[in-house]
């Protein structure tokens, strides 16, 4: 007897009850525990009336409980109906009704779905039969012709179709795959596809059928290529199933090549091209299988292994699986000849039962199988294919109007039916199109009423259909083109207008600004997004949504339900989602009299100040432009109100027996000085920048009003202990508004501040539990272990202790360079910050000769929207380790840096001091720990974009260096990017730093023009850009090259130890032989052990060469005096 899947799984549990059956982040289950839990669920379902052919709706997140519920439904004799939380309530309600389900299992409330009153809803924890001993999971109640599951697909009439698949069919294809693909208990087949897609059933039951474990990756891995790569790495997956559109993204991911645990990739759902397969094989040594099967059949009905000898063209879908036949029939029912295109019909055990509750459509698509046994049926797929000479099948296209977008089969008629329910639409057509980036999109063409508007069409359709079926571009036409028979002629529909700009900007609330800024990063749009713009209408698509969700979570610090974001497609609606999340978890206000804590950033600045009391090193300048002739009293009044509004401007910091704490003075102290018109502005600024603050007595900020003919400038100088770059932007905006309100005699238009800085600090400290802190610290310990020091000084001696003397230079990157560069970044999912960080890291690598180093960057740290209008230092220093290599192209580098930044920012809350303590770099008072270069990107979050004149003023007066080099960049309105490079004057001269900035500009142009050329090919001495650093000596350059060649490591720097980087004694002997041949001197073996770095060994060789030259100058005999001539 052929075992069905429930019986097969029970057999595996009998054989190996302690073997893992489910592996997931929520916990693991053994086979014995899975069967025991499924048995209790089956008993509970039977008590609810579930039996043979009963349909059970299932809306449960992936994990052990979901697998147990599916198996429990089968053990009860039922058929499960997967439900998707991303589908609108109307769609869920209709699916349950059409399926005839009387029981729904859901792990979330379904009150908004409004299910019929005769439907019973149960949570998973409520499915626990009270008499567990009476439940025999081995009393299997399923037959081969019983329904196993039901999948709803898109319907041409506007109604979704419920395709029913029987147990014999799914058991057959699973058994075939176990045998043909060689699945075994050692395999880890990743489960990441939503259960509403038929392919997900294979990811669940194929592992269980062969004794392996269902390896749950989570739904995020099914949408986000970076998350999928990480899941493969974390779980050491061996088998992966993806659609070709996702495989294309995986092949471009820089980390994909590390997924060496994979032995097999199964692709299906879309046309698979040989060119894509070759890209995959260039990264990984895997088998690639092309699978084919409609949802109306049992998952896959044909499959073929990709032949690596094929380099171009469509990959065949192979041959039928066991006990399935594929017929190619012409319109008159004649079998097609080899090479002839005809419609594909599926026969055999894999054919499904038909459509639930729709006998007419079932009869139309499920035809009598005249070549099979009596009563057999065949499924008419609507797909066109041809038989190749070798007998394999090749997919050609569709015979009907059905389309596929991102691997999802869509009936245009269903979408058109939803579009036509809009009151402003008279006629409509839908088709698949390809946008300018090559991505498939669903386009709607509408004829509207004379006064009709379809601005809200996407939102309207979203109320009826899943997100994947909502058109992303809408084109209004006077009339739809039609054929002579009156049908819509889709081939003559015009190309959508991709240049159509979204509506202009409108006033936004603070929460709407968070959403808008996240959209800008994901979409690569600089301006023009308003509160009612639709994400899909301004260029987004479903894969972009996977990038948007984590950006919003990071920007807001809120726990967001991705399903809520999918249902809220406008800026306004997503801001409402943030507002609801805020209300669900409010930040409390500290009680009166409570001890006021400091943030980690404040503690860091306090400690630095104690080491150098009154030092001007950590000053924050803010230049506020005010109307000419503004009275000083008006400014003073505005600054007083500013200090009353923000408690941190009235704060001082004291140490007592209980530790460090803040004191907030009730009355503000405003220190405003009015400069004389005779004073040189540069002199005033230089004097202010040279004076620090007393953190114990305060005040910790001061101001100078600089009158001018065109406008007045107000200079605010703060200690960083009370402000950061974000605060600078707030102070600029609020000061200007308070001055204007005071001058005009009106109330200022500023947002209410229900919380204070200290309230948010106390909340942030309380919410970070010890386990999260430990996990974050462990991440940094691993990420920064062995981080080399970056040395760009060209051998200039450092003082024993780091000096803070500094200066700054500035330069612009032109718009014609920045534009294409940012477009490359957007395609790679990289923000402008990440894009320019990649370029800057490339410049540092070429200028230093090493490829491994750390670059610090300030992270805003404002993890809750309530903090966005508060002045105060939430910022934390995060060290990014780019790890570029000469072999990477710039396109690869963008994806690599993007992943590195995302991982680092996920752990941004760890205070920098805690990171230093965990990594424990070698103490060096001459350097800042862990980094020598800092990169800050001003994007409206970490400060306001500076005015050109202000940059010149501050640059000329600036005299402090917080580390060796600090690069700050910002965007100009005309598309240029400003760059200011602060440098330590003890280490660099002006010419060298000017040259470094010119290299940055040159590298940006090179990367924009040659994104597919290896980074090692960049020559930064081209086009007149001279290297003003002291040049690397020939001995050092040659020996460093020998280090890299012997160790096969291009990222080794001149100060890294040969032995620490993998060298052995035999390597050392080979190295010295090469050195002796290169320079003609004999180098003692002990030299490499005494001086194991390229710099140290080069010094030894240089000394030996000089001694050799001196010996050649000394004659072998003769008077010593002749030497002096």
N, C-alpha and C positions, 0 to 999 in steps of 0.2 A: 504494500500500500504506500502511495506517495504521501508523505507528511505535509500538511499545511503549516503555515508559519506559526500559529499558536502551539501546535503540537511539537514543531521543531524546536522552538524556544524552550518549552518545558523539558524536552529531551536534553538540551544543552544544560539546563539547570540541574537535572538529575545527575549528569555526568560530572559537572564541575560547579557545585553550588557556591564555592567560595571564590570563584573567578570573578573579576570585575565585569559587570554588565553595562554600567553607565558611569562615565567620568565627566564631571562638570564642576564649575566654580561653586555651585550650590551644595555640592557633596557628591559622594560616589555611592553606587549600589552594587552589591554582588548579585549573581544570578539567583541565588537562593532568596535573598531579600527582595529582589524584583518580583519574583513569582509569588512570594508570600504577600507582598503589598498589592499586586495585581489581583490576587484572589480575594482580598478583603474589599477591594474596589468593585470587583465583579459581584460579590454578594450584596453590596450596597445598591448597585445599579439594578440587580434583579428585584430587590425590594421596592424599587421605584417603578417596576413594570417593564424593565428593559429585557427583551428576549430576542428570538430570531428575527432578523430584518428590522429591528428597532434602530432608529437613527439617534445618535447621541452627539450633540454639538460640543466641540472642545475648543475653548479659548484659554489656553494655559501657556505660560512662558516656557521656553525650552529648558529641560532639566530632568532629573530622575523622576519627578512626579508626573511629568507629561508622558514619559515612556510607559510608566506603570498604568496610567489611565488608558492609553491606547490598547495595551495588552489586556487590561481588565475589561474594556468594552468588548473585545473579541471573546474573552472567556465567558462573558455574560451572554454571548450570542449576538451582540449588536454590531452595528456599522457606525464608524465614527465620521463626523463631518467637521473638518478643520475650519475654524473661524479666525479671521485676522483682526487684531485690535486696531490696525490702521484704516480699516474700512469704515465708511460712515455708518451711522446708526441705521439709516434706512436700508442700506445694503445688507447689513447683518440681519435685520428683522426679516427682510425678504428671503434671504437664504434659509433661515430657520423654517420659515413658513413653507417654502417650496419643497424643502427636504422632508417635511412632515415630522421634524424632530419634536419630541415631547420632553426631552431631558437635555439640559445644557450644563456642562461643567466649566466654570469660569473662575479664574483667580483674581478677578477684579469686578467691581460693581457694574451691572448692566442696566441700571435704572434708566439711562438715557435711550436705551434701545427700544423700550416699550414692547417687550415680547408679548405674544398672546397669553391670556390668563391661564390656559391649560398647559403652558410650558413650565416645567419645574427647573429651577436654577440651583445648583449646588456648588459650593466651594470644594476644592480638592480635599481639605481637611475634614469635610463633612462626609466623605465617602470612606467610611470605616465600618464594615459590617460588625454589629455588636457581638455576634457569636462566631468569632474567627475560626474556632475549631470545626464548626459546621460547614465551612467553606472549603471545598475541594477544588483547587485550581486546576487539577489534572482531569476534572470532568469536563472535557472540551465539548462545547455545544455548537461548533461551527462545521458546516459542510462545504464542499468544494464550490457549489453554485451559490452559496450565501454571499451577501454583500459584505465586502471588507471595509471600504471607505467610499466617500462621495466627495468629488471635487467640483466646485463651480467654475465654469469658464465663461468667457465673454460670449454674449448671444447677439445674433444679427438683428433680432426683433426688438432689442432693448431690454429683454429679460435675460438674466444669467441662466446658464444651463447647468444642471446638476448631473455630472457624469458619474455613473456607478461602476465600480470595479469589484470583481468577485475574487474570492480567496484563491481559487485555482490559478487565476491570472497572475496575481502578485507573487504567489509562492513559486510559480514557474520562472519568472524573470529573476527573482532573488536567487533561486537555486542555480540558474544559468550563470549569473554573475559570480557566485562563489566559486563555481567550477572553472569558468573561462578566464576570469580575472585573477584566479589564484588567491582568493581571500582566505585568510587564516586567522586563528586567535591572536597572532602577533601583530596584526594590522591595526592601525588607528585611522578609521574613516571619519573625517570631520563632518559633524552635523551642524550646519549653519543656515540651511535654506528654510524659509517659512513653511510651515506645514500645509498651507493652502496651495502650494505648488506640488505637483505629483512627484517630482524628483526627490522631495524631502522624505517620502516614504522609504525610498531605497537607502538613504543615509541612516535611517533608524533601524530598519529590519535586516539589511544585509549583514551588518556586524553581528546582530543577535543570532542570525541563522548559522553563522560559522564559528560561534563561540568567542568572538571579539567583543570589544566594549564600544557602545555608542559614545563617541567622543564629542561632547557638546561644546561648541565654540561660541554660541550666542548669536542673536540676530544681527548684531552690529557687524560681525565678521562677514555676514552675507551681503552687506551693503558697502562696506568700506574696505578697499584693497589693503590699506595699511594695517587695519585691524585683522584682516584675514591672514596676512603674512605673519603677524605676531602670534595669531592663534596656532598656525602651523608650527612655528618655532617653539611656542610654549608647550604644545601638546605632542610634539614630535610626530605629527601626522604622517601617515604613509600613503594614504589615498585621498584625493581631493576631487570633488565634483563641482564644476563651475560652468557658467554660460560663457561663450567666447568674448563677449564685451567685457566681462570681469577679468577673464584670462589676459586680455590685452592690457588692462591696467596693472595686473600682477607682473607681467613680463617687463613692464617699465619701472617697477618699483626697485630701488637700489638694493633693498634687503632680500629680494626674492631669491637671489643666488645662494643665500644662506640656508634655504629650506631643503637641505640635503637629505632630510629624513624621507622626503616624498619619493615614492617609486612609481607612482601612477597618477595621471591626471585624466579625468573623464570630462569631456566637454559635450554639451548638448543644448538644445533650445534655440540655437541660431546657426547660420551658416558658419562653418569652420574653414579658415583659409590656411593653406600650407605655409604662407609667409609668417603667419602668427606662430604656427607650430615650430618653425625653424628658430624664431626668436626665443621661444621657450627653451628649446634644446640647447641653444647657445649659453643659457644660464644654468640649466639643470640637466642631469642625466636621468630622464624619466620616460616611461611609456605614456603615449597619449592615445586615448580612445575617443572616437567620435560616436556619440550615442544619438539615436533618433526614436521618438515616440510621442504620439499625441496623448493628451490627458484622458481621452475616451478609451484608451487601451491601458494595459498594465505597464506604466512607466516607460520602458524601452522595448521596442519591437525589432530594432536592427542596430547593429554595432559593428565598428571596424577599427582596427588598430592602425594608427598613422604610420605610413612608410617614410622613414627619414630620407629616402631617395627623392621624394617629391619636394620641390622647392617653391612651386607656384601653383595657383589655382585652388579650386574648391576641393576639400578633402571628402572622399566618399563616406557615406553613412554605413557602408559595409554590407553585411548579410543579415538575414533574419536570425533572431535568437532561437533557441531550441523550442520546438513545437509551435512555431509561428511561421506563417508563409506571407510573403509580400508579392502581390500581383500588380503589374502595370497594365491598366486597361485603357483603351482609347474610348472616346465618347460613344462609339457604337458597341462597346463591350468586347472588342477584339483584343487579345493579348498583344502587347507592343513588341516590335522587333528589337533586337539589341541596338542600342544607341538612339532609339526612338523615344521622344518625350511623351509621357502619358501620366494619367492620374494614379497615385499609389493607393492600393487597397490592402488592408491587413486582414489576415485570416488566422484562425487557430485559437489556442487557449488564451492568448493575450488580449483578445477582443473583449471590451467591456460589455456591460449589460445594456446600456443605453442611457437616455436622459430621464431622470426621475420626473414623473407626472407629465411627460410630453410624448405621447405615443406617436403623434404625427411626425415630429422632428426625428424621433428615433427611427421610424420607418424610412424616412428620407435619407438618413446617413448610415444606418445599419441595414445592409442589404443581404438577401439570401446568398449563401456561399455555395454556388453550384459545383465547386470542385471539392467540397468537403462532405462530411457525413450528413445524414438527414437532419434537418433542423438547424444546421450550423449557419452562422451569419458572418459577414465580413464588414469591416468599417471602411467607409469611403472618406479618406483623410482630407481631400481637397488640396493635397500637395502634389506637385508635379515632379517627376523623377525620370531618370533613364538608367538602363542597365549597361554597365561598361563591359568591354570584352572579357575581363577576368571574372565576370559574374557579380561584382559588387554593384551597389546602387549609389547613384549620385543625385543629391537633391538639387532641383532646378528653381523652384519657386512655388507660388500659390496659383491654384486654378480659379480661386474666387477673390473677393475683395479683402480677405483677412490679411492682417499685417502683424509683424512682430517688432516691438520696440523694447530694447534692453532685455531681450529674451522672453518677453511676455507676449502671448498671443492675444490679439485684440480684434474683435469684430467691429469695424467702423460703424455698422448699423446700430450697435448698442450705444456707442458714444453719440452718434447723430440723434438718436431718440432722446437722450438726456439733454443735448443742446437745444433741441426743438421745444423743450418744456419751458425755456426762457421766454418771458413775455415779449421781449424785443426782437425775437428771431422768427423770420418767416420761412426760411429754407436753410438747409445746412448740409455740408459734406465734410468728411474727415478722411485724412490720408496720412501716411508716414512720409516724413521728409528728412533730409540730412542737412544739418546746419553748417555754418562756415568752419566749425572746428571738427567736422566729420562725425558728430554725434547724431544718433537717430532721435527724432522728436515726433510727437503727434501734433498735427496741424489741423485746425478747424477753419472752414470757410463758411461765412454766414451772410445771408441776405436779411437785412433788418427792416423793421417797420419804418415809415417815414420819420417818426420822431423817436425811434428806438435807440437805446444805448446798450452796448454789450461790455462795458468796462468791468462789470461784475460777473461776466460769464464763467470764468474759471471757478470762482467761489460757488456759483450756482450749480455747476456740474459736480463739484466736489461734494455737495450734499447728496448726490445720487450715486456716485461711482467711486471706486478706490482711487488713490492718488495716481497709480500707474495708468489709468484710463482717462485722466484729465488732460485736454489739449494744452500744450505749453506755448503755442503761438496761435493767435486768432487774426484772420484776415477778412475784412469786409469786402464783399463784391456786389456788383449791381444785380448779377444773375449767375446761377451756376451753369457751367457748360454741360450740354447734354448730347447724347447720341441721337441718331435718327429715330430710334425706338423710344426715346424719351428718358432713357436711363442717364444717371450722372456720369459724365465722361471724366473720370478722375485723372486721366493722363493729361487733360487740357487745363487742370486747375493751375493757377499761376504760382510762381515761387513766392513764398512769404517774404515780406519786407523786413529783413533782419536789421536794417538800419533804423527802424522805428524806435525813437527814443522814449523812455519812460517819462511819466509826468514830472514836471519840475518840482524842486524841493518846496516843502511846506513846513511850518513850525512843528517841531517834534517835542514830545515829552522826554524826560531823562531816560525812561525805559525804552521808548521808541528809538532814541539815539543809540542805545546799546544794540538793539536789533539791526538798525540801519548800518552801523559800523561793521557788524558781523557779516551782513549781506555784502558790503563793499569788499571785504577781504575775500569772500568766497567767489563772488561774481567778477571781481576785478573791475568794478565800476567806481569811478572817482566821485561822481556827483549825480544828482537827478533822481534820487530815491525818496519818495514821499510816503506818508503814513498808510495810504490806501493802495499802494502798488503791490502787485501780486508777484510772489517769488518766481513762479514759472513764466509769467509774462515779461519779466525783465531779464530773462536769459537763463534761469535756473532749470535744473532737471533733477530726477530722483537721486542720481549719484551725487550731485552737489548737495542735496539735503543731508547726506551722510556726513559731509564736511561741515555743514552749518550747525548741526545739533551740538557737537562737542565745542564749537567756538562759542555758542551761546551759553553753554554750561560753564565754560572757563571764564567768560566775560562777566557773568552774573553771579557765579558762585552758588547757583540754585540747583536743586535736584529737579530736573525737568523730565517729563514723560515725552519720549520721542513721538509717540502717537499723537499727543496734543499738538506738537509742532506741525506734524503732517496735516492736521485738520485746520490749522491756522496759517494761512498762506500769505497774509498781508503783514506789513510792519506793525500795524495797529493791533491785529489779532494776536501776533506772537508776543507783543509787549503785554497784552492782557494775560497771556499764559505766564509770563514772568511775574506779573502783579499777583496772580493767584498763588503762585509758588511762594512769593514773599509773605503773603498773608498766612500761608499754612505754617511758616516757620519764622516768626518775627524775631528781631534782635531786641532784647530787653534793654531798658535804660537802667544804669546803675542807681541804686538808692542814694539819697542825700547822705553825705557824711562818709560814703564808702571810700576806701583807700584806692587811689587812682593808679592803675598799672601803666607801664611803658610798653610800647610795642617792641618786638625784637630789633627793628631798625633803630628806634630811639635808644635802646640799650647799647647798640653798636656805636652810634655817634657819641653817646655819653662816654663810653670807654675810650674812644679815640681822643676825645677832648681831654680826658684825664691824663692821657699820656703826653699830650702837648697842650696844656691849658691855654685857652684864648687863641688857638691856632686859626688862621684864616683858611685852612685847607678845605673845610666843608661848609662853604657859603653857597647860598642859592640866590642869584640875582634875578630880578624881574623888572623889565622895563615896560612901564605903562604909558601909553601915549594919550595925552589929554589936550583939550582945546587951548589954544594960545590965550594967555591972559587970565587963566583960571585963578581965582584968589586962593591964597594959601589956606585961609580959614575954611573955605569950602572943601579943600582937599583934606585938611585935618579932621573936619567933621565926618567926612566919608570914611577915613581910616579908623576913626573911633568906632563908628558903627560896624566896620568890618571886624574889628577886634571883639566887639560885643557879640557879634554873630558867631565867631569861631573861637571856642574855648582854648584851642592850642596856641593862639596868639597872645593869650594871657597866662601861659604856663611857664613854670620853672621846675627844676628837677633836683631833688634832694636825696641824700642817703641818710638813713637812720638805722637803728638796731634791727628793724624788720626788713631792711633792704632799700632798694631804689624805688622812688615813687614820684608822682607828679603833684604839683600844687598849682591850682588855678586861681589867680587873683580875681577878685570881683570887679575892681575898677581897672579898665585898660590904661596902659601907659603908651602914648603915641609919641614916638621920637621922630619929628619931622623937621628937617633942616632945609632952608631955602637957599640955594646957591646964588651967588651973584652972577649977573650977566657977564661980568669980566672974567669969571673963572673959566678955565679950559675944561670942557666936559671930560676929556680923557684924564685930566689930573684929578677931578672929583671922583671919577669912577675908580681910578687906581688907588686913591686914599681909602675909599670904602672897601675895596677888595683886599686891602692889606690889614684890616682890623677884624678881630674875631669877637666873640661874645663870652659873657660870664654865665654859664648855664645854671648856676646856683641862685643868682640874684636877678637875672633878667634886666630889661626885656630882651628877647631873643630875636628881635627884628628892628630895623630902623628904616628911615626913608629920607630921600633927598629930592626936592622939587627943583628941576632944571628948567628955567624959563627959556623960551625960544621964540623966534619970529614966526615960524610956520606953525609949530605946535609946541606944547610943553611936554617934558618927559619927567615922569615920576619914577625914580629908582627905588625899588624895595629890595632890601638885602636881608635875608633870613639865614639863621643857622639851619642846617639840614635836619636838626633834631626836631624841628617843628614844621617841616615842609619837604615836598619832593617835586619832581617835574610836573606831575598832575596838579599839585597844589599851585604851582606857578601859573598854569592856565586859569584855574579858578580865581586866583588873586587878580590877575589881569582883567578878566571879564567882570568880576564883581566890583572891583575898584572903579572901573569906568562907569558901570551902571549906578553905583552909589554917588559918584561925583555928579553924573548927569541928573539923577533924581534930586540931589541937594540943590543944584543950580536951578532946576526947573520947579522946585517947591512941590514935588510929588512924592508918593511912596515908591520905593524901589521895586522893580519887578524881578524878584529873586525867589527861587523855590524855598518852601518851608524846610526847616531842619529839625525834624522830630528827635534826632539823635545827635550826640556829640562824638567827637573823635574818641574820647576815652571809653564811651559805651561800645563802640565797634571793636576797639582794641580788646576790651575785656571779653567780648563775645568770641572773637577770633581765638583768643588764648584758651577759652573754655571748651571750644568745639573740637580742638585737635587732640584726639585721644592718644594714649601712649602707644597703641599698636600702629596707628597711622604714622606717628612720629618715627617709630622704629623702622617701619617699611620704607619711609622716605629717606631716612639716614642710610639704610642699607643700599638703596638705589645709588645714592651719591658715592658711597664707599666703593661700589663696583665700577660706576661710570668714570670716576676720576682717579682710580688706582694707577699709580705709576705715571701720572701726568708730567710730561717734561716741561722744563722752563723754556719760555720763548725768548730768544736773544736776537734782537734786531740791531744791536748797537755797533756791530762790526768790530768788536774787540775793545771798545772804549771802556776804560776802567770805571767801576762803580765805587762810590763812597761806601765805607763799611755800613753806614745807616742810610736808609732812603731819604733823599732830600725832596722837598715839596716845591722847589722853585720851578716855575713853568711859564709857558707862553702858548700862543695858539696861532694857527694859520687857517685860511678858508679857501674854498674852491667850489665851483658848481659842476655838476654832471649835466650835460645838455639834455633837453627833452627828447631829441631825436635818438639819443642813446638809451635814456631811461624807459621810454615807451615800449620798444621791442623787448627790452630786458624784463620789464614787469609782466609783459604778456607771456613770456616763457615761464616766469614764476607762477602765474595764474594757472597755466596748463598743468604744472606740476603740483598744484595745490599749495604753493608756497606764498606767504604774505610778502609785501614789499620788504619788511624787516628781514625775513628769511632769505629773500633774493639777494639783498645787498650784503647780508652777512656772508653768504656763499662767495660773493665777489671779493669782499674784504679778506676773508680767510685765504682765498687764492693769492691775493697780493702778499699777505703775511708769509705764506708758505714759500713763494718765489723769492721774497726779499730776505728771508732768514735761512733758506736751505733746509728747513724741516717742515714736515707735514702734520705733525701731531703736537697740539698745544691747546690751551684753553683761552676762550674769549668770554669775558664777563659781560653781562647785560643787565640793566635794571628791569625787574618785573614789577608792574604796577601794584600787584598784591591786593587790589580792591575787589575782593571776591564776593561782595554783595552790592546790589544797586544802591542801598542806603548810604554807602561810603562814597559814592561818586560825587557828591556835592560838598564833601567835608575837606577842609584844609588839614593836612597832617601827613606825616611820612608813613605810608603803608608799603613803600617800595622795599624790595629785597633784591640782593645781588645774586644772580643765577649764572653759573659758569657753564658755557656751552663748549663741548669738545667736538669740533666739526669732523675730524678724522678724514679729511679728503685725501685722495691719493692721485699720483700723476696719471694713472690709467683711466680715471673717471672722466667722462665728458661733463660739460657744464650742465646739460640736462639731467644727467645722473646725479651730479652734485646737488642740484636743487632738491631733488626728491630725498636724497640722503640727509641734507641739512634740515629739510622740513620734518622728517621723522625724528631726527635728533632733538630738534627744538620742542616738538610736541611731547616727547618723552620727558625732557627736562622740565618743561613748564607744568607737567602733571605733578611734579614734586617741588613746585616753586615755594611752597610754604615753609620749607626747612630753613631756619635762619642761617645766614652765611657762616656765622661763627660755629654753628653746629656742624656744618659741612666741613669746615677746616679741621675741626676736632676729630671728625670721623675719618677723613682722608689722611690726616697727619703728614702733610708735606714737610720736607726737611726745613727747619726754621732758617730764615734768611732775612735779617733786618734790612737788607739792601733792596728787597723786593716786596711787593704785595703778595700775600699767599695765594697760590693756585692760578693767578692770572697776572699778566703784565700789560694786557690790552683790554680796554673796555669799549663796548659799542652800544650807543644809545640811538634809538630811532624815534624821532618826535613825530607822532601821528595824530595828535589831538588827544592822546591818552596820557602820554608821559610828558606833556607840556604843550604850549601853544607854538605854532610855527613862528619863528622870529622874523622881524622885519629886517631887510637888508642893511639899513643904516644901523640898527641895533647890533647886528652881528659885528659890523666893523668897529663899533664903539667898544663892545665887550672884548673883542679879540685884542684890540690894541692895549686895553687896560689890564687884561687878565695876567696874573703872575703866579698861578698855582697849578700844580700837576698832581692829580690824585693817584695816578699810577704812571707807568712809563708813557703810554699813549692812550688817549680817549678820543674816539671818533664819534661825532654826533652828526646825524643826517636828518633832513626834513624836506618836505615837498613844497615847491612854490606853486602858485596858482597857474603859472604858464607851463607846468610840466617839468621844469628843471628840478634837480635835487641839490640842495645846499649841503656842503660838507664842512665841518669845523673840526680841526685836529689839534687837541690839546697835547702838549708834549713836555717831558721833563728836560729842562735846559741843561741839567748836569749830564745828560746822556746823549742828546741830539743837538745839532745846530740847525738853524733855520733852513739852510739849503737842503739838508738831508730830509727834513720833514716836508718841505715843498715838493721834493722829488717823489716822496711816498704818496702824497695826494695825487700827483700827476699819474703815477702808476695806477692808482685806483680808477681814475677816469679812463685811462687806456685799457685797463682790464675789463671795465664795464662794457666798453665798445667792442672789445674782442669777443667777450662771452655772448653779447647780443648777436653778433654777426656769425659766430662759429660755435653754436651750442653743442654740436656733435663731434667736436675735435677734442682729443685728450687734453686735460689740463696741463700736463707736463710739456705740451708743445708751445705754451704761451711764452713769448719773448718780451719781457718788459723793458728791454733796452732799445726797442724799435722806435721809429718815428721821433727821434731826437729826445727821448726821455732818458736822461743820463742817470746812472747810479751814483748818487752823491755820498753814499756810505763809503767808509774805507773798504776797498775791495778785498775779497777773500784771497789769501795768498795762493799761488799755484800748488804749494805743498798741501795746504789744508783742503783745497778743492779736490785734488787728486786722491788724497787719502780718504776723504769723505765718500768719494765715488767708489773706491775699493771696498769700504765698509758696506755700502749699500748693495754692491754687486755680490759680494760673498754671502751676505745674510739675506739677499733677495728681499730687501726692505727699502723702499724709496722714501719712507717717512723718518729715517734716522737723522738726527741733527748732529752738529759738530760737538756738542757737549754731552752726548749720550754714550754710555759705556758699551764697548764692544761685547763684553761678556753678559751684561744685563739684558742685551737685546738678542741673545741667542748664540753668541760666538763661543766656540770651544777652543781647546789648545791646538787641535789640528787646523781649525780655521785660522788661528793666530799665526801658525807657521806658514800657511799659504799666503796670508796677508803680508807678512814680513818679506817673503820671497818676492811678491809683486812690488812692494815698496822698494826693495833693493834694486830690482830691475828698472824701475821707473826713474830712480834718482842716482843710481850708481854708487850708493854707499852701503856699507854693511851695518845693519841695525841689530843690536843685541836683543835676544829673546826677552830679556827682563823688561825691555822698554815698553812693550805692549801691556805688561802686567802693572808696571808703575804708572803708565799713562794710557789708560784704556779708551780714551776718547779720541776722536779725529783731531780735535784742537790740540790735545796734549801730545799725541804722537807726532803731529806735524811740527810742533815746537822742537821735539827731539831731532826730527829729521833735518829741520832747518839748521839747528846747531851743528849736526854732523856734516852737512853740506858746507857750512861756513868753515868748519875746521879743515875739511878736505881742500877747500880753495886756499886757505892760509898755508897749508902744508905744501901746496904746489908752488906757492910764491917763495918759499924758503929753499935756497940752494942746499945741496947735500954736503958741500964743503966750502971753505973760503972764509975770508974775514967777515966777522959779524957786522962791522961798520957798513959794508956795502948795502945792507938791508935798509939803511936809513936814507939812501940817496933818492 
